[in-house]
Amino acid sequence: MKHKVIRRKYEHHGMTGTKPYYAYQDMLRRCLNPDNADYKDYGGRGITVCDEWQQSFIAWNDYVKELPHYNEKGYWLDRIDNDGNYRPNNVRWVTPSQSALNRRPREDDQTASIQAMAKARTGKPLSDAHKKAISKTKKQRFKTNPNYGKKTP
């Protein structure tokens, strides 16, 4: 199966190799290239990129650079409506834990509901609660087994 070939005009933008440019390229690959490992969760579900953004990195960048947290470390591009396309008014920059709360529910996956419960109960993202639980578990294991975590010769 051949993937859709995008004919974009050649643009001089000076941003090749930057975080925003990688985000843009990854967005296009996930949605338009069936050979991409994540295509099944994006393009395979009918998620696409609006025509203007498909044709122009500059048009995409002009829009997303006005959003909060643009090009900040620890933030990535996310769709507000997880079933919607990449288009104006449906993208934002979020942290990985914020993005995890915006996952679509899956039959065999309870992660999204667990994350929502953790946030509701503790007021903290799952990652903070998870780290605390892991730390507590490691301490308990060490108390019962002083060699826990040590490499054996």
C-alpha positions as CSV (number, residue, x, y, z in Angstrom):
1,M,0.0,0.0,0.0
2,K,1.5,3.3,-1.0
3,H,1.1,6.3,1.3
4,K,-0.2,9.6,0.2
5,V,2.5,11.8,-1.3
6,I,2.4,15.3,-0.1
7,R,3.7,17.9,-2.5
8,R,4.8,20.8,-0.5
9,K,6.3,24.0,-1.9
10,Y,10.0,24.4,-1.0
11,E,10.2,26.7,1.9
12,H,13.2,28.6,3.5
13,H,12.4,28.8,7.2
14,G,15.8,28.1,8.9
15,M,14.2,25.8,11.4
16,T,15.3,22.4,10.2
17,G,16.5,20.4,13.2
18,T,14.6,22.4,15.8
19,K,12.1,21.0,18.2
20,P,9.1,22.6,16.4
21,Y,10.2,21.2,13.1
22,Y,10.6,17.7,14.5
23,A,7.0,18.0,16.0
24,Y,5.7,19.0,12.6
25,Q,7.5,16.2,10.8
26,D,6.3,13.6,13.3
27,M,2.7,14.9,13.0
28,L,2.8,14.4,9.3
29,R,4.4,11.0,9.5
30,R,1.9,9.7,12.1
31,C,-1.1,10.8,10.0
32,L,0.1,10.3,6.4
33,N,2.6,7.5,6.2
34,P,1.2,4.0,6.6
35,D,4.8,2.7,7.1
36,N,5.1,4.8,10.4
37,A,4.8,2.7,13.5
38,D,2.2,5.0,15.0
39,Y,0.1,5.3,11.8
40,K,-2.5,2.8,13.1
41,D,-3.3,5.2,16.0
42,Y,-3.5,8.3,13.8
43,G,-3.9,8.1,10.0
44,G,-5.3,4.6,10.4
45,R,-8.1,6.0,12.5
46,G,-8.8,8.8,10.0
47,I,-6.8,11.5,11.8
48,T,-5.2,13.8,9.3
49,V,-3.6,17.3,9.1
50,C,-5.5,20.2,7.6
51,D,-4.5,21.0,4.0
52,E,-2.8,24.3,4.8
53,W,-0.5,22.7,7.4
54,Q,0.2,19.8,5.1
55,Q,1.4,22.2,2.5
56,S,3.4,24.6,4.7
57,F,5.6,24.3,7.8
58,I,5.6,28.1,8.0
59,A,1.8,28.2,8.2
60,W,1.7,25.5,10.9
61,N,4.5,27.2,12.8
62,D,2.9,30.6,12.6
63,Y,-0.1,29.2,14.3
64,V,1.5,27.0,17.0
65,K,4.1,29.5,18.0
66,E,1.3,31.7,19.4
67,L,0.2,28.9,21.8
68,P,1.4,28.8,25.4
69,H,4.5,26.7,26.0
70,Y,5.7,26.8,22.4
71,N,9.2,25.3,22.1
72,E,9.5,24.9,25.9
73,K,11.4,21.9,27.2
74,G,9.1,19.2,28.5
75,Y,6.1,20.1,26.2
76,W,4.9,18.4,23.1
77,L,2.1,18.9,20.6
78,D,-1.3,17.4,21.5
79,R,-4.8,17.4,20.0
80,I,-7.5,18.8,22.3
81,D,-10.2,16.5,20.7
82,N,-8.4,13.2,20.5
83,D,-10.7,12.1,17.7
84,G,-10.2,15.3,15.8
85,N,-7.7,16.3,13.2
86,Y,-4.6,18.4,13.5
87,R,-6.0,21.8,12.6
88,P,-6.3,25.3,14.2
89,N,-8.2,25.4,17.5
90,N,-7.5,21.7,18.1
91,V,-3.8,21.6,19.0
92,R,-1.9,22.7,22.1
93,W,1.4,22.2,23.8
94,V,1.2,19.9,26.9
95,T,3.4,17.9,29.2
96,P,3.5,14.1,28.9
97,S,1.3,13.7,32.0
98,Q,-1.3,16.1,30.5
99,S,-1.2,14.3,27.3
100,A,-1.7,10.9,29.0
101,L,-5.0,12.2,30.5
102,N,-6.2,13.0,27.0
103,R,-5.8,9.4,25.7
104,R,-8.7,7.7,24.0
105,P,-10.1,4.8,26.0
106,R,-9.1,1.4,24.8
107,E,-10.8,-1.9,25.6
108,D,-7.8,-3.5,27.2
109,D,-6.3,-0.4,28.8
110,Q,-7.3,1.1,32.0
111,T,-4.4,3.6,32.2
112,A,-6.5,6.7,31.4
113,S,-9.1,6.0,34.1
114,I,-6.3,5.2,36.7
115,Q,-4.6,8.5,35.8
116,A,-7.8,10.4,36.2
117,M,-8.5,8.8,39.6
118,A,-4.9,9.6,40.8
119,K,-5.3,13.2,39.8
120,A,-8.8,13.5,41.4
121,R,-7.7,11.8,44.7
122,T,-4.2,13.4,45.2
123,G,-4.4,16.5,43.1
124,K,-1.1,15.4,41.6
125,P,-0.4,13.9,38.2
126,L,-0.1,10.1,38.1
127,S,3.7,10.3,37.6
128,D,4.1,11.9,41.1
129,A,1.9,9.4,42.8
130,H,3.5,6.5,40.9
131,K,7.0,7.7,41.8
132,K,6.0,7.8,45.5
133,A,4.5,4.3,45.3
134,I,7.6,2.9,43.6
135,S,9.9,4.5,46.1
136,K,7.9,3.1,49.0
137,T,7.8,-0.4,47.4
138,K,11.6,-0.3,46.9
139,K,12.1,0.7,50.6
140,Q,9.9,-2.2,51.7
141,R,11.7,-4.7,49.5
142,F,15.1,-3.5,50.8
143,K,13.9,-3.9,54.5
144,T,12.9,-7.5,53.8
145,N,15.9,-8.3,51.5
146,P,19.1,-6.3,52.1
147,N,20.5,-7.5,48.8
148,Y,17.6,-6.1,46.8
149,G,18.8,-4.1,43.8
150,K,22.4,-5.2,44.2
151,K,24.1,-6.9,41.3
152,T,25.2,-10.4,41.9
153,P,28.8,-11.4,40.9
